Amino acid sequence: MRTSLGILIAALVATACGGTSSASPGSGPAANVIQFGGAFGTAYSPAALTVKVGDTVTWQGDFGAHPLVSGAACGQPDGNFAASSGSTFSFTFTKTGTYPYYCNVHCSLGMKGAVTVQ
């Protein structure tokens, strides 16, 4: 009983500390949500997320204040995805790779992240 409780606590702590998600396709975007703005300020939470091919990732926040742009360097979009209005944006990843993104307004402050697709 004590060992099982320890494993459960360790799993909960890892999840709460921004562990990555690897939900299977079709499990819905709730398993792959990235939040920003508000209580998160100029940061994405989690900043790094790992998903599988076919998974959908949903960003939640204020895109008017924090326009989302895919690309590895500030001011250099790669055209994979972008959102500049609303409060929710979802994108389904169909190929393996690493997909960096940033806030077009706060990139120089370090508001960047990446989705790794396996």
JOTAHU-V753372 format. One record per residue. N is the residue number from 1. RES is the residue in one small letter. PHI is phi in radians with two decimals (none if undefined). OMEGA is omega in degrees with one decimal (999 if undefined). Layout:
# JOTAHU-V753372
<<N	RES	PHI	OMEGA> <N	RES	PHI	OMEGA>>
This chain:
# JOTAHU-V753372
<<1	m	none	-178.4> <2	r	-1.10	179.0> <3	t	-1.14	179.2> <4	s	-1.08	178.8> <5	l	-1.11	178.1> <6	g	-1.09	178.5> <7	i	-1.14	178.9> <8	l	-1.08	179.6> <9	i	-1.11	179.3> <10	a	-1.08	178.9> <11	a	-1.14	179.3> <12	l	-1.15	179.0> <13	v	-1.13	179.4> <14	a	-1.07	179.1> <15	t	-1.16	-178.3> <16	a	-1.16	-177.7> <17	c	-1.57	174.7> <18	g	1.55	175.1> <19	g	-1.06	-178.0> <20	t	-1.47	178.7> <21	s	-1.86	175.7> <22	s	-2.41	179.6> <23	a	-1.12	-178.6> <24	s	-1.37	179.7> <25	p	-0.97	178.9> <26	g	1.49	-178.1> <27	s	-1.42	177.9> <28	g	1.60	-175.6> <29	p	-1.25	-177.6> <30	a	-1.03	-179.4> <31	a	-1.33	-174.8> <32	n	-2.24	-177.6> <33	v	-1.88	174.8> <34	i	-2.02	-179.3> <35	q	-1.90	179.4> <36	f	-2.77	-179.2> <37	g	1.24	-179.9> <38	g	0.94	-179.7> <39	a	-1.11	-178.1> <40	f	-1.55	178.8> <41	g	1.04	-179.2> <42	t	-1.71	178.2> <43	a	-2.53	173.1> <44	y	-1.70	179.9> <45	s	-2.31	-2.3> <46	p	-1.39	178.1> <47	a	-1.36	178.1> <48	a	-2.13	-178.4> <49	l	-2.40	176.8> <50	t	-1.99	-179.4> <51	v	-2.32	177.8> <52	k	-1.84	175.6> <53	v	-0.96	-179.2> <54	g	1.67	178.5> <55	d	-1.33	175.7> <56	t	-1.89	175.6> <57	v	-1.91	179.2> <58	t	-2.07	173.8> <59	w	-1.70	179.3> <60	q	-2.24	179.3> <61	g	2.93	-179.6> <62	d	-1.80	-177.9> <63	f	-1.25	175.6> <64	g	-1.14	178.7> <65	a	-1.52	-175.7> <66	h	-2.35	-179.0> <67	p	-1.06	-177.8> <68	l	-1.55	179.8> <69	v	-2.40	174.8> <70	s	-1.47	179.2> <71	g	2.73	-175.9> <72	a	-1.49	-176.1> <73	a	-2.22	178.6> <74	c	-0.93	177.3> <75	g	1.33	-179.9> <76	q	-2.23	-179.1> <77	p	-1.12	178.5> <78	d	-1.81	174.7> <79	g	1.46	-179.6> <80	n	-1.22	177.5> <81	f	-2.84	178.1> <82	a	-2.86	175.3> <83	a	-2.62	-178.2> <84	s	-2.27	176.4> <85	s	-2.62	-179.9> <86	g	1.52	-177.2> <87	s	-2.24	178.8> <88	t	-2.47	176.6> <89	f	-2.44	178.9> <90	s	-2.14	178.7> <91	f	-2.45	178.3> <92	t	-1.73	-177.6> <93	f	-1.59	-174.5> <94	t	-1.89	-179.8> <95	k	-2.36	175.9> <96	t	-1.18	177.6> <97	g	2.46	175.9> <98	t	-1.94	-176.0> <99	y	-2.05	178.1> <100	p	-1.31	177.6> <101	y	-2.64	-178.8> <102	y	-2.72	171.6> <103	c	-1.49	-176.7> <104	n	-1.13	-179.9> <105	v	-1.62	-172.0> <106	h	-1.98	-178.8> <107	c	-1.02	-178.4> <108	s	-1.15	175.9> <109	l	-1.57	178.0> <110	g	1.67	179.4> <111	m	-1.41	-175.5> <112	k	-2.42	175.6> <113	g	-2.79	178.3> <114	a	-2.72	173.1> <115	v	-1.94	175.9> <116	t	-1.80	-178.6> <117	v	-1.92	-178.4> <118	q	-1.88	999>>
